[in-house]
Amino acid sequence: MAGLIGAVTLNLALDVTYAVDELLVGGSHRVTEVRQRAGGKGVNVARVAATLGHQVVALGFVGGLTGEIVAEELFDAGLTALLTPIAGETRRTVAIVNGADGDATIFNEQGPAVSADEWRAFNDRMPWARLGVLVCSGSLPPGLPADAYAELAVRARHHDVLSVIDVGGDALLVAARAGAVVRANAAELREALGEVDVEEGARQLIDTGATAAVITDGPRGMVAASNKGVWRASPVEQVAGNPTGAGDACTAVVAAAVAESPEPDWSEVLKSAVAASAAAVLTPVAGDIDLAAYRRWQPHVTVK
């Protein structure tokens, strides 16, 4: 199926949110609201891509009762999923939202260990013939090799599938060497390359071997680089809200563009990515975007 986006989340989670009137360390709290849904950066990418009208399959590991809940929630959300069973229990993340000031306190479980056989099973089940692009993001569970995403990128190349990898630090350089389209924010870029400006850092990633690099730069906008040049896009306006899912919205737009063409017009991709990132900030939950705001802003994003 041409253009299908395979969204990989190797450390899937069940995101649980508790709302309390006021969070007091050591205190007992009455929970006023409970929300839970499947989470992880790749799932956020899948949700945004699907919202924007693209065909997506979510890929990852699930185990135990929590894994069953994650699989059910993905189904209920209308997301196609191809999930590899593992012996360990899928992790939970718990967010406690303090009604007094709106701040959230987050508890992130490490995740279940994945065995070599389970990793092999995941790779054996990849629907390469149907994929237009493979997009990988989020943390790695224990047991997987540190270059797991780069390994997937190399496998994708063997099947003539481009990959988009959202990582930081040394893993960013490894993904670039594997020929992926790489995604990071400015802090992650500098973690990998030292103190460089974003444009120069993006160029260095291309020199390292990346097919393209897309770097988010906070309120200053976004930079894209390929062997054809470097572009910077500025947001239409500054927005306030929840920035948690902004980078995932950007990754979703980049993946969708690569699924449609291996050499997209990066200036046009940036316009959509900037608008989608800003529209994600307006929503309370990562993985959602304000579609009306996205459509309103996208034509007015300036790219140089």
Secondary structure as GFF3:
##gff-version 3
##sequence-region A 1 304
A	DSSP	beta_strand	4	9	.	.	.	ID=ss1
A	DSSP	beta_strand	13	20	.	.	.	ID=ss2
A	DSSP	beta_strand	31	39	.	.	.	ID=ss3
A	DSSP	alpha_helix	41	51	.	.	.	ID=ss4
A	DSSP	beta_strand	56	62	.	.	.	ID=ss5
A	DSSP	alpha_helix	64	76	.	.	.	ID=ss6
A	DSSP	beta_strand	80	85	.	.	.	ID=ss7
A	DSSP	beta_strand	91	98	.	.	.	ID=ss8
A	DSSP	beta_strand	104	108	.	.	.	ID=ss9
A	DSSP	alpha_helix	116	124	.	.	.	ID=ss10
A	DSSP	three_ten_helix	128	130	.	.	.	ID=ss11
A	DSSP	beta_strand	131	137	.	.	.	ID=ss12
A	DSSP	alpha_helix	148	158	.	.	.	ID=ss13
A	DSSP	beta_strand	162	166	.	.	.	ID=ss14
A	DSSP	alpha_helix	170	177	.	.	.	ID=ss15
A	DSSP	beta_strand	181	185	.	.	.	ID=ss16
A	DSSP	alpha_helix	186	193	.	.	.	ID=ss17
A	DSSP	alpha_helix	198	208	.	.	.	ID=ss18
A	DSSP	beta_strand	212	216	.	.	.	ID=ss19
A	DSSP	three_ten_helix	218	220	.	.	.	ID=ss20
A	DSSP	beta_strand	222	226	.	.	.	ID=ss21
A	DSSP	beta_strand	229	234	.	.	.	ID=ss22
A	DSSP	alpha_helix	246	260	.	.	.	ID=ss23
A	DSSP	alpha_helix	266	281	.	.	.	ID=ss24
A	DSSP	alpha_helix	291	297	.	.	.	ID=ss25
A	DSSP	three_ten_helix	298	300	.	.	.	ID=ss26
A	DSSP	beta_strand	302	303	.	.	.	ID=ss27
###
